[in-house]
Amino acid sequence: MGAVAAALRERGFIVTGSDENVYPPMSTFLESKGIALYEGYRAENIPADAEIIVIGNAMKRGNPEVEAVLNRKLYYASLPEILKQFFLRGRHNLVVTGTHGKTTTTALLAWIMTSAKLNPGYVIGGIPKNLGQGAALHDSKYFVIEGDEYDSAFFDKRSKFVHYLPELVIVNNIEFDHADIFNNLDEIKLSFRRLLNIVPQNGMVLLNGDDPNCLDVVRQLQPLLAQIVEIGFSPNCAQQIRDVSLSAAGSRFTLGDDKFELPLHGEFNVRNAAMAISAARFYGVSLPKIRKALASFKGIARRQEVRGEARGVKVIDDFGHHPTAIRETMRALRQRYAGSRIWAIFEPRSNTTRRAIFQQELPDALKLADGVFISQVARLDQIPEKERLNPEAVVAAIAESGRPAFYEPDAAHIIARLVPLLKAGDVVAVFSNGGFDGIHEKLLGKLRG
């Protein structure tokens, strides 16, 4: 939503918006674009002369601005509808999907095509450091877009990505997530089948050939008229990833017969890069241009991002909120900071991790750290008590493995307990898909103080 708002502003639209919690880096980015932000929802936030109201998928009936829109009979649409109607029709749309890795893969692909002078439009659910913004909606025949399986709006329960008129689809992986929208994994698979069912005959599907759920989706969707290419580490993949070498400097690997280098860490980022490379080659980008773009990729805000260092302690910000994402990021940090003690701080904030669905999986992911802190479940009042994640039980399970693990209610209490335990050379990785009360800067400030 923020990325599209900024791109619309650059095209001359007057854009305002409201959110429950406004925090950096997106808030400062939007303000730098001249977009007025309102914290909290009030009917008077909607200008009298507003022509189009874009309603985010987190909005529900009863929200004062939603009710004002309906009462005033204003024209409203979901964000995916706005993209389809005004930006995606008639273009070569490259849609990047999957439970994990969407943002990184989309950013890599957009950067490769930008470096190759193809001038793509793009919408990315984060801020790539090479591109400086999460969206560019200029006129171009190519459009790279992060395709989310989450629903479009309270009035349109279809997944966002079915609106995106895909010509090429990347499916990175499929796992259960978004427990507030989907009841089970089968419902998520159904959404992916609906997406793949609209890829045209002259299009392509790039599929994770190592993921049984991805293979099952395709197997149940025959005939699929678009070309399918399986990418992965398995020998049966048409494009096999081989000879992976991971170091503190990044990753090296072979895809098919071609070698590549990437300044990102972790095997999961190798797969992300393999998907982006394969998509770019489908549109004729040469190997030298792809290699040059990969080597110059600077990453994305809030993905293993070093926020600062004080007293020899590095503080890392990461968006990870699913056990798989946390586990893979921890493995990458082990590779990147070999020999360092790594502390993990986790805020249960997403609609899935606030629930007890991953009660067993979270300890297994977090125990890859040398020490763990977990905060109180965010917005407790929205989740029935019997359905909530039990952070104390997660901490107890981690402690049984011999690692120090603590439950603290908020950022201030975590910092107070953590700082005396830290020593030079330590790495603190903060996992949250929200602002977490500015814990990164507050921790750095305490260390400097």
C-alpha atoms as one frame of an Amber mdcrd trajectory, in Angstrom:
protein
   0.000   0.000   0.000   2.763   2.445   0.935   4.800   1.683  -2.155   1.852
   2.247  -4.490   0.888   5.436  -2.649   4.382   6.824  -3.272   4.309   5.863
  -6.939   0.901   7.470  -7.436   2.178  10.641  -5.783   5.084  10.752  -8.227
   2.594  10.594 -11.088   0.877  13.735  -9.843  -1.913  12.372  -7.670  -2.617
  13.992  -4.315  -2.386  11.117  -1.848  -3.251  10.907   1.836  -3.645   7.881
   4.068  -4.377   6.487   7.511  -2.899   3.604   9.474  -3.163   2.265  12.995
   0.593   2.327  13.555   2.839   4.541  11.463   6.538   3.705  11.830   9.833
   3.831   9.872  11.140   3.062   7.377   7.877   3.312   5.439   6.529   6.322
   7.346   9.623   8.449   6.764   9.760   7.323   3.136   6.135   8.394   2.516
   6.615  11.704   4.298   9.637  12.397   2.094   7.314  12.004  -0.911   4.899
  14.619   0.401   2.179  12.184   1.504   0.134  13.219   4.548  -0.151  10.389
   7.076  -2.781  10.117   9.788  -2.221   7.822  12.751  -5.534   6.294  13.723
  -8.789   6.116  11.781 -11.299   8.978  11.743 -14.028   9.820   9.236 -12.658
  13.350   8.886  -9.357  11.985   7.553 -11.070  11.390   4.190 -10.924  14.609
   2.108 -14.255  15.986   0.967 -13.131  15.872  -2.684 -11.540  12.394  -2.617
 -12.099  10.646  -5.959 -10.883   7.118  -5.201 -10.617   5.374  -1.844  -8.220
   2.420  -1.735  -9.229   0.147   1.144  -6.478  -2.045   2.533  -7.070  -5.702
   3.250  -6.685  -5.215   7.017  -9.729  -2.929   7.151 -13.014  -4.307   8.496
 -16.596  -3.143   8.847 -16.880  -0.871  11.846 -13.719   1.024  10.974 -14.819
   4.688  11.040 -13.255   5.456   7.663 -14.758   2.364   6.012 -18.171   3.323
   7.357 -17.733   6.911   6.130 -16.865   5.655   2.629 -19.950   3.450   2.511
 -22.251   6.114   3.968 -20.982   8.778   1.553 -21.312   6.393  -1.430 -17.715
   7.050  -2.461 -15.927   5.040  -5.140 -13.752   2.434  -3.437 -11.553  -0.431
  -4.584  -8.971  -2.850  -3.251  -5.292  -2.215  -3.897  -5.023  -5.171  -6.349
  -7.990  -3.785  -8.295  -6.285  -0.389  -8.573  -3.135  -2.034  -9.879  -5.021
  -4.132 -12.426  -7.239  -1.301 -13.634  -4.658   1.457 -13.935  -1.266  -0.186
 -14.329  -1.196  -3.863 -15.344  -3.435  -4.181 -18.387  -1.554  -4.859 -21.620
   1.825  -5.432 -19.960   4.191  -8.360 -19.536   3.519  -8.982 -15.837   6.057
 -11.019 -13.846   4.376 -12.130 -10.609   6.531 -13.447  -7.738   4.683 -15.615
  -5.211   5.312 -18.006  -2.332   5.144 -18.093   1.445   8.779 -16.984   1.811
  11.241 -14.989  -0.259   8.766 -12.958  -2.301  10.208  -9.560  -1.478  13.837
 -10.534  -2.042  13.101 -12.379  -5.288  10.945  -9.530  -6.627  13.620  -6.984
  -5.751  16.363  -9.070  -7.378  14.310  -9.511 -10.543  13.360  -5.828 -10.726
  17.017  -4.853 -10.231  18.249  -7.263 -12.922  15.761  -5.882 -15.447  16.464
  -2.291 -14.412  20.217  -2.848 -14.780  19.578  -4.365 -18.202  17.841  -1.105
 -19.244  14.429  -2.770 -19.648  12.961  -0.071 -17.388  10.344  -2.251 -15.668
   7.533  -0.991 -13.520   7.470  -2.758 -10.182   5.671  -3.118  -6.872   7.661
  -4.653  -4.019   6.576  -5.211  -0.406   9.700  -3.545   0.961  12.305  -0.954
   0.010  15.190  -2.346  -2.107  18.330  -0.342  -1.460  19.337  -0.311  -5.137
  16.013   1.110  -6.263  15.328   3.444  -3.341  11.599   2.801  -3.317   9.161
  -0.075  -3.374   7.214   0.895  -6.472   7.662   2.500  -9.876   4.501   2.725
 -11.941   5.932   4.412 -15.031   4.942   3.371 -18.541   6.850   0.248 -19.543
   5.908  -3.004 -21.211   7.381  -4.959 -18.261   5.980  -5.037 -14.743   7.503
  -6.982 -11.842   5.156  -7.435  -8.892   5.206  -9.229  -5.568   2.142 -11.468
  -5.537   0.631 -12.050  -2.104  -1.811 -14.900  -1.408  -3.492 -12.814   1.301
  -7.043 -11.683   0.553  -7.706  -8.488  -1.383 -10.183  -6.724   0.926 -13.083
  -7.389   3.275 -15.360  -7.176   0.225 -13.133  -9.390  -1.988 -11.785 -12.539
  -0.321  -9.804 -13.701  -3.353  -6.009 -13.683  -3.084  -4.403 -10.466  -4.278
  -2.355 -12.178  -6.946  -5.341 -13.339  -9.018  -5.826  -9.681 -10.065  -2.337
  -9.309 -11.511  -2.784 -10.578 -15.100   0.323 -12.812 -14.899   2.427 -13.740
 -17.908   5.234 -15.273 -15.837   4.690 -16.651 -12.327   7.385 -17.616  -9.826
   6.260 -19.977  -7.032   9.046 -19.943  -4.434   7.398 -22.296  -1.929   4.026
 -23.003  -0.332   3.416 -23.399   3.407   0.563 -22.698   5.771   0.345 -19.038
   6.775  -2.268 -16.285   7.178  -4.314 -18.221   9.722  -6.810 -15.363   9.907
  -7.704 -15.946   6.235  -7.087 -19.639   5.477  -8.289 -22.592   7.526  -5.718
 -25.048   6.224  -2.995 -25.665   3.657  -5.467 -27.019   1.093  -7.203 -23.634
   0.909  -3.863 -21.970   0.201  -3.104 -24.502  -2.522  -6.484 -23.729  -4.095
  -5.537 -20.050  -4.341  -2.274 -20.947  -6.074  -4.123 -23.202  -8.526  -6.467
 -20.326  -9.355  -3.445 -18.158 -10.096  -1.670 -20.708 -12.290  -4.911 -21.378
 -14.135  -4.830 -17.870 -15.640  -1.240 -17.922 -16.936  -1.511 -17.679 -20.750
  -0.179 -20.258 -23.203   2.751 -18.026 -24.116   3.627 -17.525 -20.460   5.765
 -19.479 -17.999   5.609 -20.900 -14.485   8.874 -21.183 -12.529   8.259 -23.702
  -9.771  10.231 -24.789  -6.718  10.965 -28.370  -7.740  12.073 -29.291  -4.198
   8.773 -28.336  -2.547   6.143 -31.123  -2.397   3.358 -28.566  -1.960   4.365
 -26.724  -5.139   4.498 -29.994  -7.077   1.104 -31.015  -5.688  -0.494 -27.752
  -6.822   0.671 -28.313 -10.404  -0.180 -32.006 -10.329  -3.799 -31.183  -9.476
  -4.031 -28.559 -12.229  -3.802 -30.538 -15.431  -3.729 -29.557 -18.150  -1.733
 -26.391 -17.523  -1.097 -24.878 -20.931   1.745 -22.554 -19.904   5.306 -23.873
 -19.854   6.475 -25.108 -16.425  10.138 -25.118 -15.398  11.128 -26.713 -12.094
  14.025 -25.022 -10.317  15.829 -26.413  -7.287  18.550 -28.590  -5.830  16.914
 -31.906  -6.802  18.429 -33.801  -9.778  14.979 -33.983 -11.382  14.750 -30.165
 -11.671  15.076 -28.806 -15.211  17.228 -25.980 -13.826  19.316 -27.553 -11.066
  21.161 -25.482  -8.463  24.576 -27.030  -7.796  28.008 -26.326  -6.304  26.733
 -23.915  -3.649  29.494 -22.195  -1.701  28.495 -20.024   1.280  30.853 -17.588
   2.991  30.832 -14.384   5.001  31.085 -12.472   1.706  27.965 -14.047   0.222
  27.084 -17.015  -1.972  28.351 -18.708  -5.113  26.438 -21.319  -7.088  25.874
 -22.916 -10.456  22.469 -22.833 -12.147  22.313 -25.241 -15.065  25.735 -24.734
 -16.622  26.270 -21.133 -15.528  28.053 -19.787 -12.440  26.841 -16.837 -10.387
  27.888 -14.822  -7.320  25.535 -13.061  -4.934  26.337 -10.773  -1.968  23.450
 -12.278   0.033  23.698 -14.998   2.639  21.897 -18.303   3.020  20.816 -21.160
   0.821  17.296 -19.726   0.626  18.679 -16.580  -1.030  20.486 -18.771  -3.569
  17.093 -20.202  -4.518  15.589 -16.702  -4.651  18.359 -15.644  -7.016  17.918
 -18.750  -9.182  14.258 -17.867  -9.676  15.061 -14.253 -10.584  17.807 -15.347
 -13.002  15.482 -17.797 -14.769  12.744 -15.190 -15.113  15.135 -12.590 -16.515
  16.474 -15.065 -19.082  12.898 -15.767 -20.246  12.768 -12.088 -21.257  16.128
 -12.163 -23.023  18.458 -10.619 -20.444  22.023 -11.745 -21.169  24.166 -13.662
 -18.674  26.768 -10.865 -18.308  24.040  -8.371 -17.438  22.477 -10.771 -14.938
  25.831 -11.436 -13.268  26.589  -7.724 -13.029  23.196  -6.994 -11.459  23.495
  -9.803  -8.908  26.971  -8.700  -7.862  25.768  -5.141  -7.255  22.572  -6.028
  -5.352  22.510  -4.236  -1.989  19.601  -5.997  -0.355  16.350  -4.791   1.169
  15.518  -2.797   4.263  14.537  -5.108   7.135  16.027  -8.270   5.600  19.136
  -9.133   7.648  19.757  -5.396   7.805  22.487  -4.160  10.133  20.914  -1.269
  12.015  24.059  -0.345  13.914  26.890  -1.427  16.182  27.766  -0.334  19.712
  30.310  -1.730  22.159  31.158  -4.357  19.553  27.559  -5.628  19.410  25.793
  -5.659  16.037  22.002  -5.179  15.939  20.202  -6.816  12.995  16.659  -6.053
  11.847  14.740  -8.816  10.068  11.122  -9.060   8.932  10.972 -12.809   9.629
   7.785 -13.888  11.399   7.216 -17.470  10.191   9.220 -20.356  11.721  10.683
 -21.304   8.343  11.819 -17.729   7.651  13.327 -17.419  11.134  15.157 -20.740
  10.790  16.627 -19.907   7.378  17.659 -16.414   8.487  19.352 -17.857  11.580
  21.302 -20.258   9.366  22.354 -17.376   7.132  23.470 -15.323  10.132  25.540
 -18.283  11.368  27.274 -18.296   8.006  27.725 -14.545   7.942  28.928 -14.161
  11.537  30.752 -17.417  12.142  32.111 -17.573  15.662  29.784 -14.917  17.102
  27.138 -15.471  19.736  23.753 -14.757  18.167  20.801 -13.598  20.253  17.290
 -13.752  18.761  14.519 -11.394  19.854  11.085 -12.360  18.540   7.845 -10.368
  18.611   4.751 -12.559  17.940   2.917  -9.995  15.844   1.646 -11.511  12.579
  -1.891 -12.845  12.385  -0.499 -16.380  12.312   2.261 -16.261  14.925  -0.044
 -14.583  17.446  -1.998 -17.831  17.380  -0.946 -21.239  18.730  -0.536 -22.715
  15.244   3.270 -22.681  15.409   3.537 -23.437  19.137   5.767 -26.436  18.398
   7.621 -25.083  15.347   8.770 -21.766  16.851  11.041 -23.302  19.527  12.797
 -25.431  16.899  13.500 -22.345  14.771  14.517 -20.013  17.611  16.775 -22.522
  19.371  19.266 -22.047  16.522  20.231 -18.872  18.415  22.569 -18.869  21.407
  19.966 -17.013  23.470  16.334 -16.024  22.906  13.935 -13.309  24.077  10.222
 -13.370  23.266   7.842 -10.483  23.886   4.162 -10.506  24.714   1.805 -11.455
  21.895   0.777  -8.258  20.080  -2.863  -7.110  20.225  -3.878  -9.827  22.685
  -7.478  -8.612  22.850  -8.045  -9.654  19.224  -7.266 -13.345  19.820  -9.390
 -15.620  22.056  -7.256 -16.847  24.959  -7.468 -20.517  23.988  -6.200 -19.711
  20.463  -3.209 -17.552  21.481   0.427 -18.472  21.195   1.895 -19.200  24.627
   5.278 -17.390  24.676   6.179 -18.785  28.107   5.805 -22.334  26.749   8.005
 -21.460  23.745  10.652 -20.094  26.124  10.441 -23.211  28.299  10.900 -25.495
  25.290  13.983 -23.542  24.189  15.441 -23.555  27.704  15.166 -27.347  27.783
  17.737 -27.431  24.963  20.236 -25.700  27.231  19.992 -22.225  25.746  19.089
 -19.165  27.826  15.554 -18.093  26.932  13.426 -15.337  28.455   9.894 -14.016
  28.198   9.531 -10.257  28.727   6.385  -8.199  28.089   7.858  -5.438  25.917
  10.920  -3.870  24.324  11.955  -1.935  27.446  12.008  -5.034  29.645  13.865
  -7.036  26.988  16.572  -4.379  26.692  16.965  -4.115  30.463  17.523  -7.859
  30.786  19.576  -8.348  27.612  22.184  -5.572  27.856  24.008  -7.010  30.909
  24.316 -10.338  29.062  25.935  -8.898  25.922  29.629  -8.776  25.149  31.757
  -7.547  22.249  31.373  -9.725  19.162  27.737 -10.611  19.856  24.997 -10.267
  17.232  21.405  -9.428  18.189  18.797 -10.363  15.548  15.370  -8.785  16.012
  12.527 -10.639  14.276   9.333  -8.613  13.841   7.017  -7.559  11.033   6.245
  -4.324  12.882   8.038  -1.415  14.530   8.503  -3.253  17.873   8.501   0.051
  19.783  11.783   1.138  18.159  13.710  -1.614  19.937  16.696  -1.460  17.567
  17.602   2.174  18.223  16.718   1.915  21.899  19.020  -1.075  22.317  21.846
   0.674  20.475  21.283   3.788  22.577  21.471   1.779  25.789  24.704   0.136
  24.656  26.227   3.505  23.733  25.022   5.146  26.948
